[in-house]
Amino acid sequence: MKPITLIFLLLLAGAGFAGVEYREFTTPEQQEAYESLTSELRCLVCQNQTIADSNADLAADLRRQVYEMLQKGQSKDEILRFMTERYGDFVLYNPPFKSKTVLLWFGPVLFFLIGVVFVILLIRRKRTRPSKALSDDERQKIRRLLDEGDRS
């Protein structure tokens, strides 16, 4: 009975290592800015999650860095500017519309339109291609080959 209890307690002890990040803020405005920033910055590892949602180590580092910058008194705009200078516009979950990010904004639409054009051309080609009807001689050859194959 004691080994089972020991194993159970060891399993429960492992759950204690799965910690939750806790940040203490001096003002509600800082907490609001922190939550806003972590939901606006993209996790560079996951790429489809914000750093608030990601469990990646880099996202945890970015959350820590945002917290430290807020504690030093930097504004939200200063932090966003620092992050984009360091990691580029890709770090923003909703990047601004400018010449460098045109492909990010119009890329999906462009690929969709290319796919639609491809499908339309494929359908047109099938409609305009004359169907090859088999002559009577060809049908007889096929029938003879199929019949011979059944006998062997």
C-alpha positions as a printed Julia matrix, in Angstrom:
152×3 Matrix{Float64}:
   0.0     0.0     0.0
   2.83    2.41    0.76
   4.39    2.19   -2.73
   1.07    3.12   -4.34
   0.7     6.11   -2.03
   4.28    7.17   -2.76
   3.73    6.96   -6.53
   0.5     8.96   -6.22
   2.21   11.69   -4.21
   5.1    11.87   -6.69
   2.65   12.32   -9.55
   0.9    15.13   -7.7
   4.22   16.82   -6.96
   4.94   17.08  -10.69
   1.83   19.2   -11.16
   3.32   21.82   -8.86
   6.07   22.56  -11.39
   3.55   23.67  -14.01
   3.56   27.22  -12.74
   1.4    30.1   -13.75
   3.02   33.44  -14.48
   2.02   36.05  -11.99
   2.89   39.69  -12.54
   2.34   42.39   -9.97
   1.56   45.86  -11.28
   1.6    49.15   -9.4
  -1.36   50.61  -11.29
  -4.35   49.19  -13.18
  -3.18   51.16  -16.25
   0.07   49.19  -16.3
  -1.83   45.92  -16.1
  -4.14   47.02  -18.91
  -1.15   48.07  -21.04
   0.55   44.71  -20.33
  -2.52   42.73  -21.35
  -2.99   44.87  -24.45
   0.65   44.52  -25.52
   0.79   40.77  -24.97
  -2.33   40.36  -27.1
  -0.91   42.56  -29.89
   2.49   40.87  -30.18
   2.87   37.67  -32.21
   4.78   34.68  -30.91
   7.69   34.29  -33.31
   7.83   30.54  -32.68
   4.11   29.68  -32.97
   3.34   32.43  -35.53
  -0.42   32.07  -35.23
  -0.67   32.89  -31.53
  -0.08   36.0   -29.52
   2.58   35.95  -26.81
  -0.24   35.96  -24.26
  -1.59   32.67  -25.65
   1.71   30.93  -26.39
   3.58   28.56  -24.09
   6.85   28.84  -26.04
   9.97   29.92  -24.16
  10.47   32.89  -26.47
   6.93   34.09  -25.76
   7.61   33.86  -22.02
  10.79   35.89  -22.53
   8.89   38.52  -24.52
   6.19   38.72  -21.83
   8.91   39.19  -19.21
  10.57   41.87  -21.33
   7.27   43.72  -21.81
   6.67   43.58  -18.06
  10.15   44.92  -17.28
   9.81   47.74  -19.81
   6.47   48.75  -18.29
   8.0    48.7   -14.82
  10.72   51.07  -16.08
   7.97   53.49  -17.11
   8.1    53.04  -20.88
   4.9    53.71  -22.77
   3.0    51.25  -24.92
   4.15   53.01  -28.1
   7.79   52.89  -27.0
   7.55   49.17  -26.33
   5.86   48.49  -29.67
   8.52   50.57  -31.45
  11.3    48.64  -29.67
   9.77   45.28  -30.59
   9.27   46.19  -34.26
  12.81   47.59  -34.51
  14.19   44.4   -33.04
  11.96   41.78  -34.69
  10.34   43.62  -37.62
   6.68   44.18  -38.41
   6.05   40.44  -38.28
   6.08   40.6   -34.47
   2.85   42.6   -34.59
  -0.22   40.38  -34.71
  -1.92   42.99  -36.94
   0.95   44.55  -38.9
   0.49   48.08  -40.27
  -0.28   48.55  -43.94
   2.87   49.79  -45.66
   5.09   48.85  -48.59
   6.97   46.17  -46.64
   3.79   44.44  -45.49
   1.76   44.51  -48.71
   2.39   40.8   -49.24
   1.16   40.02  -45.73
  -2.09   41.85  -46.43
  -2.74   40.88  -50.04
  -0.89   37.54  -50.25
  -3.83   35.35  -49.23
  -6.19   37.16  -51.6
  -3.65   36.89  -54.42
  -3.18   33.14  -53.89
  -6.96   32.66  -53.79
  -7.4    34.54  -57.08
  -4.62   32.52  -58.72
  -6.39   29.33  -57.63
  -9.75   30.54  -59.02
  -8.16   31.45  -62.37
  -6.45   28.04  -62.49
  -9.74   26.21  -61.86
 -11.57   28.31  -64.49
  -8.88   27.61  -67.09
  -8.95   23.9   -66.25
 -12.74   23.76  -66.67
 -12.61   25.67  -69.97
  -9.92   23.36  -71.32
 -12.01   20.29  -70.52
 -15.09   21.8   -72.21
 -13.31   22.86  -75.41
 -11.34   19.64  -75.82
 -13.09   17.42  -78.37
 -14.07   14.09  -76.92
 -12.51   11.15  -78.68
 -15.18    8.72  -79.7
 -14.04    5.19  -80.33
 -14.51    3.79  -83.78
 -16.22    0.45  -84.28
 -12.86   -1.21  -85.06
 -11.36    0.04  -81.8
 -14.36   -1.16  -79.8
 -14.08   -4.63  -81.35
 -10.34   -4.8   -80.54
 -11.0    -3.83  -76.94
 -13.81   -6.38  -76.62
 -11.61   -9.12  -78.15
  -8.73   -8.3   -75.73
 -11.06   -8.36  -72.76
 -12.56  -11.7   -73.83
  -9.12  -13.26  -74.36
  -8.02  -12.02  -70.93
 -10.97  -13.82  -69.29
  -9.98  -17.17  -70.81
  -6.34  -17.17  -69.76
